Amino acid sequence: MQFGRTFEEFEVGAVYKHWPGKTVTEYDDHLFCLLTMNHHPLHMDTNYAESTTDFGKNVVVGNYIYSLLLGMSVPDVSGKAIANLEIESLRHVAPTFHGDTIYGETTVLDKTPSRSKNDRGIVHVETKGYKQDGTLVCVFRRKVMVPTETYIKERGGEQPGRPELKAQEK
């Protein structure tokens, strides 16, 4: 299974469709709100959401959707990353509700070799998230520092920290 890419493996214009999607449950939303201390009643109080909002029901907190999409993109984009350098923009386009399934895809916008170190580069990507009906819900752009193939080789290969079984255990 591929987990991230080296600088050489990225192509400007490539689109990575992240799989699988994730159905967002009420529990997911409430747990994220509790972990991040976001106690807005739009996310936590059904009576409030039904009686005082335009949506008529709880809305999933937007930063959970962003975090979910970021996580979905790791195997395709940043699994080998040295660093996430910048979130350039983040837009919440439409609401997500409990029971919606989120899917994501990332487009490579640009890539540039590092000016300071020749064993890495910067990849500029845009990730879009959409619901099961195709409604766009979230878009963000980021820049990721990724290694070159040389960087990987110089540090012991793809999984240098992964232990191997000793000869007598095989």
DSSP file with accessible surface (Angstrom, degrees, kcal/mol):
  #  RESIDUE AA STRUCTURE BP1 BP2  ACC     N-H-->O    O-->H-N    N-H-->O    O-->H-N    TCO  KAPPA ALPHA  PHI   PSI    X-CA   Y-CA   Z-CA
    1    1 A M              0   0  203      0, 0.0     2,-0.2     0, 0.0     0, 0.0   0.000 360.0 360.0 360.0 131.2    0.0    0.0    0.0
    2    2 A Q        -     0   0   87      1,-0.0     2,-0.4     3,-0.0     3,-0.1  -0.550 360.0-171.1 -74.0 138.0    1.3    3.4   -0.9
    3    3 A F        -     0   0  101      1,-0.3    73,-0.2    -2,-0.2    71,-0.1  -0.817  58.6 -36.3-133.1  90.6    1.6    5.8    2.0
    4    4 A G  S    S-     0   0    0     71,-3.7     2,-0.3    -2,-0.4    -1,-0.3  -0.210  71.8-100.8  84.6-179.7    2.4    9.3    0.7
    5    5 A R        -     0   0   37     72,-0.7    75,-0.2    -3,-0.1     2,-0.1  -0.978  16.9-120.2-140.3 153.4    4.7   10.3   -2.1
    6    6 A T    >>  -     0   0    4     -2,-0.3     3,-1.1   140,-0.1     4,-0.6  -0.461  43.5 -99.5 -82.6 166.8    8.2   11.5   -2.7
    7    7 A F  G >4 S+     0   0   22    140,-2.9     3,-1.2     1,-0.3   141,-0.2   0.894 123.6  55.3 -54.4 -42.0    8.6   14.9   -4.5
    8    8 A E  G 34 S+     0   0   79      1,-0.2    -1,-0.3   139,-0.2   140,-0.1   0.771 100.4  60.3 -65.0 -26.9    9.3   13.1   -7.8
    9    9 A E  G <4 S+     0   0   79     -3,-1.1     2,-0.3     2,-0.0    -1,-0.2   0.627  84.9  92.3 -79.9 -13.7    6.0   11.2   -7.6
   10   10 A F    <<  -     0   0    2     -3,-1.2     2,-0.4    -4,-0.6   101,-0.0  -0.667  56.8-167.1 -82.8 137.0    3.8   14.3   -7.6
   11   11 A E    >   -     0   0  144     -2,-0.3     3,-2.3    99,-0.0    97,-0.3  -0.993  27.9-114.0-123.0 129.3    2.6   15.6  -11.0
   12   12 A V  T 3  S+     0   0   85     -2,-0.4    97,-0.2     1,-0.3     3,-0.1  -0.378 105.3  24.4 -59.4 131.0    1.0   19.0  -11.3
   13   13 A G  T 3  S+     0   0   51     95,-3.0    -1,-0.3     1,-0.3    96,-0.1   0.204  88.0 137.3  96.5 -15.2   -2.7   18.5  -12.3
   14   14 A A    <   -     0   0   27     -3,-2.3    94,-2.5    93,-0.1     2,-0.5  -0.352  41.0-151.6 -65.0 145.4   -2.9   15.0  -10.8
   15   15 A V  E     -A  107   0A  68     92,-0.2     2,-0.6    -3,-0.1    92,-0.2  -0.986   4.8-161.1-121.8 125.4   -6.1   14.3   -8.8
   16   16 A Y  E     -A  106   0A  23     90,-3.2    90,-2.5    -2,-0.5     2,-0.7  -0.934   7.1-153.1-108.1 118.9   -6.1   11.8   -6.0
   17   17 A K  E     -A  105   0A 142     -2,-0.6    88,-0.2    88,-0.2     2,-0.2  -0.841  19.9-136.6 -93.4 114.5   -9.6   10.5   -5.0
   18   18 A H  E     -A  104   0A   5     86,-2.2    86,-0.6    -2,-0.7    55,-0.1  -0.524  23.8-127.8 -79.7 136.0   -9.4    9.5   -1.3
   19   19 A W  E     +     0   0A 206     -2,-0.2     2,-0.1    53,-0.2    84,-0.0  -0.992  68.9  28.6-138.1 141.9  -11.0    6.2   -0.3
   20   20 A P  E    S-     0   0A  84      0, 0.0    -1,-0.1     0, 0.0     2,-0.1   0.602  71.7-140.5 -85.9 175.0  -13.0    5.2    1.7
   21   21 A G  E     -     0   0A  22     -2,-0.1     2,-0.4    82,-0.1    82,-0.2  -0.197  16.0-127.5 -79.6-179.0  -15.4    7.9    2.6
   22   22 A K  E     -A  102   0A  67     80,-2.0    80,-3.0    -2,-0.1     2,-0.5  -0.984   3.7-141.3-139.2 124.4  -16.6    8.4    6.2
   23   23 A T  E     -A  101   0A  68     -2,-0.4     2,-0.5    78,-0.3    78,-0.3  -0.766  26.4-134.3 -82.7 124.4  -20.2    8.6    7.4
   24   24 A V        -     0   0    0     76,-3.1    75,-3.8    -2,-0.5    76,-0.2  -0.702  23.1-163.3 -86.0 123.0  -20.4   11.3   10.1
   25   25 A T     >  -     0   0   58     -2,-0.5     4,-2.0    73,-0.2     5,-0.2  -0.593  33.4-112.2 -99.8 165.8  -22.3   10.2   13.2
   26   26 A E  H  > S+     0   0   93      1,-0.2     4,-2.9    -2,-0.2     5,-0.2   0.903 120.4  55.5 -60.2 -39.6  -23.7   12.3   16.0
   27   27 A Y  H  > S+     0   0  161      1,-0.2     4,-2.9     2,-0.2     5,-0.3   0.927 105.2  51.2 -60.5 -45.3  -21.1   10.6   18.3
   28   28 A D  H  > S+     0   0   29      1,-0.2     4,-2.4     2,-0.2    -1,-0.2   0.936 113.2  45.8 -55.1 -49.2  -18.3   11.7   16.0
   29   29 A D  H  X S+     0   0    0     -4,-2.0     4,-2.4     2,-0.2    -2,-0.2   0.939 115.0  45.5 -62.9 -48.2  -19.5   15.3   16.1
   30   30 A H  H  X S+     0   0   41     -4,-2.9     4,-2.7     2,-0.2    -1,-0.2   0.907 112.5  51.1 -65.3 -40.8  -20.1   15.5   19.8
   31   31 A L  H  X S+     0   0   66     -4,-2.9     4,-3.0    -5,-0.2     5,-0.2   0.939 110.8  48.1 -62.7 -45.0  -16.8   13.8   20.6
   32   32 A F  H  X S+     0   0   38     -4,-2.4     4,-2.0    -5,-0.3     6,-0.3   0.930 112.2  50.0 -61.0 -43.4  -14.9   16.3   18.4
   33   33 A C  H  <>S+     0   0    0     -4,-2.4     5,-2.3     1,-0.2     4,-0.5   0.922 113.1  46.1 -61.0 -43.3  -16.8   19.2   20.0
   34   34 A L  H ><5S+     0   0   98     -4,-2.7     3,-0.8     1,-0.2    -2,-0.2   0.919 112.1  50.4 -66.4 -43.0  -15.9   17.9   23.5
   35   35 A L  H 3<5S+     0   0  129     -4,-3.0    -1,-0.2     1,-0.2    -2,-0.2   0.841 118.7  38.1 -63.9 -33.0  -12.3   17.3   22.7
   36   36 A T  T 3<5S-     0   0   71     -4,-2.0    -1,-0.2    -5,-0.2    -2,-0.2   0.347 109.3-120.2-101.7   5.0  -11.9   20.8   21.3
   37   37 A M  T < 5 +     0   0  147     -3,-0.8     2,-1.0    -4,-0.5    -3,-0.2   0.790  60.4 149.5  60.5  32.3  -14.1   22.5   23.8
   38   38 A N      < +     0   0   48     -5,-2.3    -1,-0.2    -6,-0.3    -2,-0.1  -0.819  12.9 167.9 -94.9 100.1  -16.5   23.8   21.2
   39   39 A H        +     0   0  112     -2,-1.0    -1,-0.1    -3,-0.1     5,-0.1   0.035  14.7 148.3-105.8  27.4  -19.8   23.9   23.1
   40   40 A H    >>  -     0   0   86      1,-0.2     3,-1.7    -7,-0.1     4,-1.2  -0.414  50.3-134.0 -63.1 132.1  -21.8   25.8   20.6
   41   41 A P  H 3> S+     0   0   45      0, 0.0     4,-2.4     0, 0.0     8,-0.4   0.735  99.3  74.6 -64.7 -18.8  -25.4   24.6   20.8
   42   42 A L  H 34 S+     0   0   32      1,-0.2    17,-1.4     2,-0.2    -2,-0.1   0.852 109.7  31.2 -58.4 -31.1  -25.7   24.4   17.0
   43   43 A H  H <4 S+     0   0   20     -3,-1.7    -1,-0.2    15,-0.2    18,-0.1   0.739 131.9  30.5 -96.7 -26.5  -23.6   21.3   17.3
   44   44 A M  H  < S+     0   0   52     -4,-1.2     2,-0.6     1,-0.2    -2,-0.2   0.621 104.9  65.3-112.7 -19.2  -24.6   19.9   20.7
   45   45 A D     X  -     0   0   70     -4,-2.4     4,-2.5    -5,-0.2     5,-0.2  -0.894  50.7-172.0-121.0 102.3  -28.2   20.8   21.4
   46   46 A T  H  > S+     0   0   54     -2,-0.6     4,-2.9     1,-0.2     5,-0.2   0.899  88.3  53.0 -60.2 -42.8  -30.9   19.3   19.1
   47   47 A N  H  > S+     0   0  112      1,-0.2     4,-2.2     2,-0.2     5,-0.2   0.937 110.9  47.2 -60.0 -45.5  -33.7   21.4   20.6
   48   48 A Y  H  > S+     0   0   78      1,-0.2     4,-2.4     2,-0.2     5,-0.3   0.947 113.9  47.4 -59.4 -49.2  -31.7   24.6   20.0
   49   49 A A  H  X S+     0   0    0     -4,-2.5     4,-1.0    -8,-0.4     7,-0.7   0.896 114.6  46.3 -62.7 -40.8  -30.9   23.6   16.4
   50   50 A E  H  < S+     0   0  118     -4,-2.9    -1,-0.2    -5,-0.2    -2,-0.2   0.870 121.7  34.5 -69.9 -35.4  -34.4   22.6   15.6
   51   51 A S  H  < S+     0   0   77     -4,-2.2    -2,-0.2    -5,-0.2    -1,-0.2   0.679 127.1  27.7 -99.3 -16.5  -36.1   25.7   17.0
   52   52 A T  H  < S+     0   0   85     -4,-2.4     2,-0.3    -5,-0.2    -3,-0.2   0.431 100.9  76.5-128.8   1.3  -33.7   28.6   16.4
   53   53 A T  S  < S-     0   0   30     -4,-1.0     3,-0.4    -5,-0.3     5,-0.0  -0.792  72.9-125.4-116.3 159.8  -31.6   27.9   13.3
   54   54 A D  S    S+     0   0  169     -2,-0.3    -1,-0.1     1,-0.2    -4,-0.0   0.720 109.5  59.3 -67.1 -22.8  -32.2   28.0    9.6
   55   55 A F  S    S-     0   0   94      2,-0.1    -1,-0.2    -6,-0.1    -5,-0.1   0.772  90.4-145.9 -80.8 -29.7  -31.0   24.4    9.3
   56   56 A G  S    S+     0   0   35     -7,-0.7     2,-0.3    -3,-0.4    -6,-0.2   0.581  73.5  50.9  74.5   7.3  -33.6   22.9   11.6
   57   57 A K  S    S-     0   0  105     -8,-0.3    -2,-0.1    -9,-0.0    -1,-0.1  -0.974 101.1 -64.8-162.0 168.6  -31.1   20.3   12.9
   58   58 A N        -     0   0    8     -2,-0.3    40,-0.5   -15,-0.1     2,-0.4  -0.322  43.2-145.0 -62.5 141.1  -27.6   20.0   14.3
   59   59 A V        -     0   0   14    -17,-1.4    38,-0.2    38,-0.1     2,-0.2  -0.903  21.2-115.8-105.8 134.3  -24.8   21.0   12.0
   60   60 A V        -     0   0    4     36,-3.2    36,-0.4    -2,-0.4     5,-0.1  -0.497  42.4 -98.3 -67.6 135.2  -21.5   19.1   12.2
   61   61 A V    >>  -     0   0    6     -2,-0.2     4,-1.3     1,-0.1     3,-1.1  -0.326  29.8-134.2 -59.4 130.7  -18.7   21.3   13.4
   62   62 A G  H 3> S+     0   0   21      1,-0.3     4,-2.4     2,-0.2     5,-0.2   0.833 100.4  59.7 -60.4 -35.5  -16.8   22.5   10.3
   63   63 A N  H 3> S+     0   0   83      1,-0.2     4,-2.3     2,-0.2    -1,-0.3   0.776 100.7  56.7 -69.6 -22.0  -13.3   21.9   11.7
   64   64 A Y  H <> S+     0   0   30     -3,-1.1     4,-2.9     2,-0.2    -1,-0.2   0.928 107.4  48.3 -68.2 -42.9  -14.2   18.2   12.2
   65   65 A I  H  X S+     0   0    4     -4,-1.3     4,-2.6     2,-0.2    -2,-0.2   0.936 112.7  48.4 -62.6 -44.0  -15.0   18.0    8.4
   66   66 A Y  H  X S+     0   0   37     -4,-2.4     4,-2.7     1,-0.2    -1,-0.2   0.949 113.0  47.7 -58.9 -48.2  -11.7   19.8    7.6
   67   67 A S  H  X S+     0   0   48     -4,-2.3     4,-2.5     1,-0.2    -2,-0.2   0.891 110.7  52.0 -62.2 -39.6   -9.7   17.4   10.0
   68   68 A L  H  X S+     0   0   27     -4,-2.9     4,-2.6     2,-0.2    -1,-0.2   0.941 111.5  46.0 -62.1 -46.3  -11.5   14.4    8.5
   69   69 A L  H  X S+     0   0    0     -4,-2.6     4,-1.6     2,-0.2    -2,-0.2   0.899 110.9  52.8 -65.6 -39.7  -10.5   15.5    4.9
   70   70 A L  H  X S+     0   0   40     -4,-2.7     4,-0.7    -5,-0.2     3,-0.4   0.948 111.6  46.8 -59.7 -45.7   -7.0   16.2    6.0
   71   71 A G  H >< S+     0   0   43     -4,-2.5     3,-1.0     1,-0.2    -2,-0.2   0.902 108.2  55.1 -63.1 -40.8   -6.7   12.7    7.5
   72   72 A M  H 3< S+     0   0   27     -4,-2.6     4,-0.3     1,-0.2    -1,-0.2   0.822 106.2  53.7 -61.1 -30.4   -8.2   11.1    4.4
   73   73 A S  H >X>S+     0   0    0     -4,-1.6     4,-2.9    -3,-0.4     3,-0.6   0.636  83.6  89.0 -82.0 -13.1   -5.5   12.8    2.2
   74   74 A V  I <<>S+     0   0   41     -3,-1.0     5,-1.8    -4,-0.7     6,-0.2   0.915  85.2  49.4 -56.2 -50.1   -2.6   11.5    4.2
   75   75 A P  I 345S+     0   0   39      0, 0.0   -71,-3.7     0, 0.0    -1,-0.2   0.847 122.3  35.0 -60.7 -28.9   -2.1    8.2    2.3
   76   76 A D  I <45S+     0   0   39     -3,-0.6    -2,-0.2    -4,-0.3    -3,-0.1   0.766 135.4  11.8 -92.9 -29.7   -2.2   10.0   -1.0
   77   77 A V  I  <5S+     0   0    0     -4,-2.9   -72,-0.7   -73,-0.1     3,-0.3   0.804 129.2  20.7-116.8 -61.3   -0.5   13.3   -0.2
   78   78 A S  I > <S+     0   0   13     -5,-0.6     3,-1.4     1,-0.2    -4,-0.2   0.259  77.5 111.4-111.4  16.6    1.4   13.7    3.1
   79   79 A G  T 3 <S+     0   0   22     -5,-1.8   -75,-0.2    -6,-0.3    -1,-0.2   0.764  94.7  33.0 -62.0 -24.5    2.2   10.2    4.3
   80   80 A K  T 3  S+     0   0   34     -3,-0.3    -1,-0.3   -75,-0.2    -2,-0.1   0.299  92.8 142.5-108.2   6.9    5.9   10.9    3.7
   81   81 A A    <   -     0   0   32     -3,-1.4    65,-0.3    65,-0.1     3,-0.1  -0.111  43.7-159.5 -56.8 143.1    5.8   14.6    4.6
   82   82 A I  S    S-     0   0   54     63,-2.8     2,-0.3     1,-0.4    64,-0.2   0.806  78.9 -16.4 -82.7 -38.8    8.6   16.2    6.4
   83   83 A A  E     -B  145   0A  37     62,-1.5    62,-3.2    -3,-0.0     2,-0.7  -0.962  53.4-124.2-163.7 145.7    6.2   19.0    7.4
   84   84 A N  E     -B  144   0A  87     -2,-0.3    60,-0.2    60,-0.2     3,-0.1  -0.886  35.1-175.8 -85.9 117.3    2.9   20.7    6.7
   85   85 A L  E     -     0   0A  86     58,-2.3     2,-0.3    -2,-0.7    59,-0.2   0.827  51.9  -2.2 -89.5 -35.8    4.0   24.2    6.1
   86   86 A E  E     -B  143   0A  87     57,-1.5    57,-2.2     3,-0.0     2,-0.7  -0.972  41.0-145.7-161.6 137.5    0.9   26.2    5.6
   87   87 A I  E     -B  142   0A  71     -2,-0.3    55,-0.3    55,-0.2     3,-0.1  -0.954  27.1-174.8-100.3 107.6   -2.9   26.1    5.3
   88   88 A E  E     -     0   0A  76     53,-2.0     2,-0.3    -2,-0.7    54,-0.2   0.867  61.1  -5.0 -76.7 -39.0   -3.3   28.8    2.7
   89   89 A S  E     -B  141   0A  45     52,-1.3    52,-1.8    -3,-0.1     2,-0.3  -0.989  53.6-167.8-154.8 153.6   -7.1   28.9    2.7
   90   90 A L  E     -B  140   0A  63     -2,-0.3     2,-0.4    50,-0.2    50,-0.2  -0.945  10.9-179.4-147.2 120.6  -10.0   27.0    4.3
   91   91 A R  E     -B  139   0A 141     48,-3.0    48,-2.4    -2,-0.3     2,-0.7  -0.991  19.9-154.2-126.4 130.3  -13.6   27.4    3.2
   92   92 A H  E     +B  138   0A  89     -2,-0.4    46,-0.3    46,-0.2    45,-0.1  -0.914  21.1 176.6 -98.0 111.1  -16.7   25.8    4.5
   93   93 A V        +     0   0   68     44,-1.8    44,-0.2    -2,-0.7    45,-0.2   0.837  59.0   3.6 -91.0 -38.2  -19.0   25.8    1.5
   94   94 A A  S    S-     0   0   29     43,-1.0    -1,-0.3    41,-0.1     2,-0.0  -0.980  82.2 -93.3-148.0 155.8  -22.1   24.0    2.7
   95   95 A P        -     0   0   40      0, 0.0     2,-0.4     0, 0.0   -34,-0.1  -0.333  27.7-147.4 -73.8 154.5  -23.3   22.4    6.0
   96   96 A T        -     0   0    5    -36,-0.4   -36,-3.2    41,-0.1     2,-0.3  -0.957  15.0-160.8-117.8 141.2  -22.8   18.7    6.9
   97   97 A F    >   -     0   0   25     -2,-0.4     3,-2.4   -38,-0.2   -73,-0.2  -0.797  34.9 -78.8-120.6 160.2  -25.3   16.9    9.0
   98   98 A H  T 3  S+     0   0   53    -40,-0.5   -73,-0.2    -2,-0.3     3,-0.1  -0.330 119.7  29.8 -55.4 133.0  -25.3   13.7   11.1
   99   99 A G  T 3  S+     0   0   48    -75,-3.8    -1,-0.3     1,-0.4     2,-0.1   0.210  88.2 127.2  97.2 -13.6  -25.6   10.8    8.7
  100  100 A D    <   -     0   0   18     -3,-2.4   -76,-3.1   -76,-0.2     2,-0.5  -0.486  54.4-136.3 -73.1 147.7  -23.9   12.5    5.8
  101  101 A T  E     -A   23   0A  21    -78,-0.3    31,-0.7    -2,-0.1     2,-0.4  -0.920  16.1-148.6-107.3 129.6  -21.0   10.6    4.2
  102  102 A I  E     -AC  22 131A   0    -80,-3.0   -80,-2.0    -2,-0.5     2,-0.3  -0.822  15.6-178.9-102.7 135.0  -17.9   12.7    3.3
  103  103 A Y  E     - C   0 130A  66     27,-2.7    27,-2.4    -2,-0.4     2,-0.3  -0.900   9.0-160.5-124.4 156.5  -15.6   11.9    0.4
  104  104 A G  E     -AC  18 129A   0    -86,-0.6   -86,-2.2    -2,-0.3     2,-0.3  -0.952  13.5-176.2-139.7 157.8  -12.5   13.8   -0.6
  105  105 A E  E     -AC  17 128A  41     23,-2.0    23,-2.9    -2,-0.3     2,-0.4  -0.983  12.6-150.3-149.6 149.1  -10.1   14.4   -3.5
  106  106 A T  E     -AC  16 127A   0    -90,-2.5   -90,-3.2    -2,-0.3     2,-0.4  -0.976   3.4-157.9-125.2 135.4   -6.9   16.4   -3.8
  107  107 A T  E     -AC  15 126A  33     19,-2.8    19,-2.3    -2,-0.4     2,-0.7  -0.922  20.7-128.5-110.7 134.0   -5.5   18.1   -6.8
  108  108 A V  E     + C   0 125A   1    -94,-2.5   -95,-3.0    -2,-0.4    17,-0.2  -0.724  28.3 177.4 -81.4 117.3   -1.8   18.9   -7.2
  109  109 A L  E     -     0   0A  48     15,-2.7     2,-0.3    -2,-0.7    16,-0.2   0.826  59.6 -21.5 -89.5 -37.0   -1.6   22.6   -8.0
  110  110 A D  E     - C   0 124A  80     14,-1.6    14,-2.9   -99,-0.1    -1,-0.3  -0.979  49.6-155.2-165.7 161.6    2.2   23.1   -8.1
  111  111 A K  E     - C   0 123A  54     -2,-0.3    12,-0.2    12,-0.2   -99,-0.1  -0.975  12.1-179.4-148.7 139.6    5.5   21.7   -6.9
  112  112 A T  E     - C   0 122A  65     10,-2.6    10,-3.4    -2,-0.3     3,-0.1  -1.000  30.2-114.1-139.7 138.1    8.8   23.4   -6.4
  113  113 A P  E     - C   0 121A  91      0, 0.0     8,-0.3     0, 0.0     5,-0.1  -0.369  46.5 -95.2 -64.7 149.0   12.2   22.1   -5.3
  114  114 A S        -     0   0   22      6,-2.2     6,-0.1     3,-0.4     7,-0.0  -0.415  24.7-148.7 -62.7 140.2   13.4   23.5   -1.9
  115  115 A R  S    S+     0   0  254      1,-0.1    -1,-0.1    -2,-0.1     3,-0.1   0.714  95.2  39.4 -81.8 -20.7   15.7   26.5   -2.3
  116  116 A S  S    S+     0   0  105      1,-0.3     2,-0.4     2,-0.0    -1,-0.1   0.746 121.6  30.7-102.4 -26.4   17.6   25.6    0.9
  117  117 A K    >   -     0   0  110      3,-0.1     3,-0.9     1,-0.1    -3,-0.4  -0.984  59.5-153.2-138.6 128.8   17.9   21.8    0.8
  118  118 A N  T 3  S+     0   0  155     -2,-0.4    33,-0.1     1,-0.2    -1,-0.1   0.413  87.4  71.6 -84.0   5.9   18.1   19.7   -2.4
  119  119 A D  T 3  S+     0   0   16     31,-0.1    29,-2.3    29,-0.1     2,-0.3   0.183 101.1  38.3-104.7  19.3   16.7   16.6   -0.7
  120  120 A R  E <   - D   0 147A  28     -3,-0.9    -6,-2.2    27,-0.3     2,-0.3  -0.974  59.8-162.2-157.3 167.7   13.1   17.9   -0.5
  121  121 A G  E     -CD 113 146A   0     25,-2.5    25,-2.7    -2,-0.3     2,-0.5  -0.941  23.8-110.5-149.4 172.0   10.5   20.0   -2.2
  122  122 A I  E     -CD 112 145A  31    -10,-3.4   -10,-2.6    -2,-0.3     2,-0.5  -0.926  24.6-163.5-112.1 129.0    7.2   21.8   -1.6
  123  123 A V  E     -CD 111 144A   0     21,-2.9    21,-2.7    -2,-0.5     2,-0.5  -0.946   5.7-154.5-114.2 130.0    4.0   20.5   -3.0
  124  124 A H  E     +CD 110 143A  29    -14,-2.9   -15,-2.7    -2,-0.5   -14,-1.6  -0.923  24.4 172.6-106.0 121.4    0.9   22.9   -3.2
  125  125 A V  E     -CD 108 142A   0     17,-2.6    17,-2.2    -2,-0.5     2,-0.4  -0.898  27.7-147.3-131.2 158.1   -2.4   21.0   -3.2
  126  126 A E  E     -CD 107 141A  25    -19,-2.3   -19,-2.8    -2,-0.3     2,-0.4  -0.997  15.5-161.7-124.4 127.6   -6.1   21.7   -3.0
  127  127 A T  E     -CD 106 140A   0     13,-3.0    13,-2.4    -2,-0.4     2,-0.4  -0.916   4.1-166.6-111.2 134.0   -8.4   19.3   -1.2
  128  128 A K  E     -CD 105 139A  75    -23,-2.9   -23,-2.0    -2,-0.4     2,-0.4  -0.959   2.6-160.3-118.9 139.1  -12.2   19.2   -1.7
  129  129 A G  E     +CD 104 138A   0      9,-3.0     8,-3.1    -2,-0.4     9,-1.5  -0.941  13.8 175.9-118.1 140.7  -14.7   17.4    0.4
  130  130 A Y  E     -CD 103 136A  59    -27,-2.4   -27,-2.7    -2,-0.4     6,-0.2  -0.959  25.0-115.1-143.0 157.4  -18.2   16.6   -0.7
  131  131 A K  E >   -C  102   0A  20      4,-2.4     3,-2.7    -2,-0.3   -29,-0.2  -0.329  44.6 -89.1 -86.2 174.0  -21.2   14.7    0.5
  132  132 A Q  T 3  S+     0   0   97    -31,-0.7   -30,-0.1     1,-0.3    -1,-0.1   0.742 127.6  53.6 -56.8 -23.9  -22.8   11.5   -0.8
  133  133 A D  T 3  S-     0   0  106    -32,-0.1    -1,-0.3     2,-0.1     0, 0.0   0.388 123.0-102.9 -94.6   5.7  -25.0   13.6   -3.1
  134  134 A G    <   +     0   0   51     -3,-2.7     2,-0.3     1,-0.3    -2,-0.1   0.415  69.6 150.6  91.1  -1.3  -22.0   15.5   -4.6
  135  135 A T        -     0   0   53      1,-0.1    -4,-2.4    -5,-0.1     2,-0.3  -0.489  48.0-126.1 -67.3 124.1  -22.6   18.7   -2.7
  136  136 A L  E     + D   0 130A  59     -2,-0.3    -6,-0.3    -6,-0.2     3,-0.1  -0.559  37.6 166.9 -68.9 129.0  -19.2   20.5   -2.1
  137  137 A V  E     +     0   0A   3     -8,-3.1   -44,-1.8     1,-0.4   -43,-1.0   0.669  57.1  16.5-117.4 -26.6  -18.9   21.1    1.7
  138  138 A C  E     -BD  92 129A   0     -9,-1.5    -9,-3.0   -46,-0.3     2,-0.4  -0.993  51.7-177.1-154.5 140.2  -15.2   22.1    2.3
  139  139 A V  E     +BD  91 128A   2    -48,-2.4   -48,-3.0    -2,-0.3     2,-0.3  -0.996  12.1 167.8-138.4 132.3  -12.2   23.3    0.3
  140  140 A F  E     -BD  90 127A   0    -13,-2.4   -13,-3.0    -2,-0.4     2,-0.4  -0.996  19.8-150.9-144.4 152.1   -8.7   24.0    1.5
  141  141 A R  E     +BD  89 126A  82    -52,-1.8   -53,-2.0    -2,-0.3   -52,-1.3  -0.954  22.5 168.9-118.5 141.5   -5.3   24.6    0.1
  142  142 A R  E     -BD  87 125A   0    -17,-2.2   -17,-2.6    -2,-0.4     2,-0.4  -0.960  29.8-130.4-147.3 163.3   -2.0   23.8    1.8
  143  143 A K  E     -BD  86 124A  67    -57,-2.2   -58,-2.3    -2,-0.3   -57,-1.5  -0.976  24.4-168.6-118.2 131.7    1.7   23.5    1.2
  144  144 A V  E     -BD  84 123A   0    -21,-2.7   -21,-2.9    -2,-0.4     2,-0.6  -0.971  18.2-138.8-124.5 131.1    3.5   20.3    2.2
  145  145 A M  E     -BD  83 122A  33    -62,-3.2   -63,-2.8    -2,-0.4   -62,-1.5  -0.817  32.0-178.8 -87.8 121.7    7.3   19.8    2.4
  146  146 A V  E     - D   0 121A   1    -25,-2.7   -25,-2.5    -2,-0.6   -65,-0.1  -0.892  24.2-110.4-122.9 153.8    8.0   16.3    1.1
  147  147 A P  E     - D   0 120A   1      0, 0.0  -140,-2.9     0, 0.0   -27,-0.3  -0.398  23.5-127.4 -79.2 156.6   11.2   14.3    0.7
  148  148 A T     >  -     0   0   11    -29,-2.3     4,-1.8  -142,-0.2     5,-0.1  -0.457  35.8-100.1 -86.2 171.9   12.9   13.4   -2.5
  149  149 A E  H  > S+     0   0   84      1,-0.2     4,-2.5     2,-0.2     5,-0.2   0.876 125.7  57.6 -60.3 -35.5   13.9    9.8   -3.3
  150  150 A T  H  > S+     0   0   71      1,-0.2     4,-2.7     2,-0.2    -1,-0.2   0.922 103.0  52.7 -60.8 -44.5   17.4   10.7   -2.2
  151  151 A Y  H  > S+     0   0   47    -32,-0.3     4,-0.9     1,-0.2    -1,-0.2   0.931 110.7  47.5 -56.5 -46.5   16.1   11.8    1.2
  152  152 A I  H ><>S+     0   0   24     -4,-1.8     5,-2.4     1,-0.2     3,-0.8   0.939 113.2  47.5 -62.7 -46.8   14.4    8.4    1.7
  153  153 A K  H ><5S+     0   0  154     -4,-2.5     3,-1.5     1,-0.2    -2,-0.2   0.910 108.6  54.4 -62.4 -42.2   17.4    6.4    0.6
  154  154 A E  H 3<5S+     0   0  131     -4,-2.7    -1,-0.2     1,-0.3    -2,-0.2   0.702 108.6  50.4 -67.0 -18.3   19.8    8.3    2.8
  155  155 A R  T <<5S-     0   0  108     -4,-0.9    -1,-0.3    -3,-0.8    -2,-0.2   0.119 130.3 -84.3-109.1  17.9   17.6    7.6    5.8
  156  156 A G  T < 5S-     0   0   61     -3,-1.5     3,-0.3     3,-0.1    -3,-0.2   0.623  72.3 -78.3  98.1  12.4   17.3    3.9    5.4
  157  157 A G  S   <S-     0   0   25     -5,-2.4    -2,-0.0     1,-0.2    -3,-0.0  -0.445  77.9 -30.9  98.0-168.2   14.4    3.4    2.9
  158  158 A E  S    S+     0   0  117      1,-0.3    -1,-0.2    -2,-0.1    -5,-0.0   0.832 134.8  18.5 -61.5 -43.3   10.6    3.5    3.1
  159  159 A Q    >   +     0   0  117     -3,-0.3     3,-1.6     1,-0.1    -1,-0.3  -0.490  67.7 160.2-130.4  66.0   10.1    2.3    6.7
  160  160 A P  T 3  S+     0   0   83      0, 0.0    -1,-0.1     0, 0.0    -2,-0.1   0.801  76.1  50.7 -64.5 -25.4   13.4    2.7    8.5
  161  161 A G  T 3  S+     0   0   75      2,-0.1    -5,-0.0     0, 0.0    -2,-0.0   0.517  83.0 107.8 -89.8  -3.0   11.8    2.6   12.0
  162  162 A R    <   -     0   0  153     -3,-1.6    -3,-0.1     1,-0.1     2,-0.1  -0.619  69.3-130.2 -79.9 123.7    9.8   -0.6   11.4
  163  163 A P        -     0   0  115      0, 0.0     2,-0.3     0, 0.0    -2,-0.1  -0.391  16.2-145.1 -71.9 149.5   11.3   -3.5   13.3
  164  164 A E        -     0   0  148     -2,-0.1     2,-0.1     1,-0.0     3,-0.1  -0.833  26.6 -98.7-108.8 151.3   12.0   -6.8   11.5
  165  165 A L        -     0   0  104     -2,-0.3     2,-0.1     1,-0.1     5,-0.1  -0.443  42.8-111.6 -65.4 140.5   11.6  -10.2   13.0
  166  166 A K    >>  -     0   0  129     -2,-0.1     3,-1.6     1,-0.1     4,-1.0  -0.399  30.3-107.0 -69.7 153.7   14.9  -11.7   14.2
  167  167 A A  G >4 S+     0   0   85      1,-0.3     3,-0.7     2,-0.2    -1,-0.1   0.859 119.4  52.7 -52.7 -42.5   16.1  -14.7   12.3
  168  168 A Q  G 34 S+     0   0  151      1,-0.2    -1,-0.3     2,-0.1    -3,-0.0   0.734 108.4  52.2 -71.2 -15.9   15.3  -17.2   15.0
  169  169 A E  G <4        0   0  115     -3,-1.6    -1,-0.2     1,-0.0    -2,-0.2   0.636 360.0 360.0 -92.7 -15.8   11.6  -15.9   15.2
  170  170 A K    <<        0   0  174     -4,-1.0    -3,-0.1    -3,-0.7    -2,-0.1   0.686 360.0 360.0 -73.2 360.0   10.9  -16.2   11.5
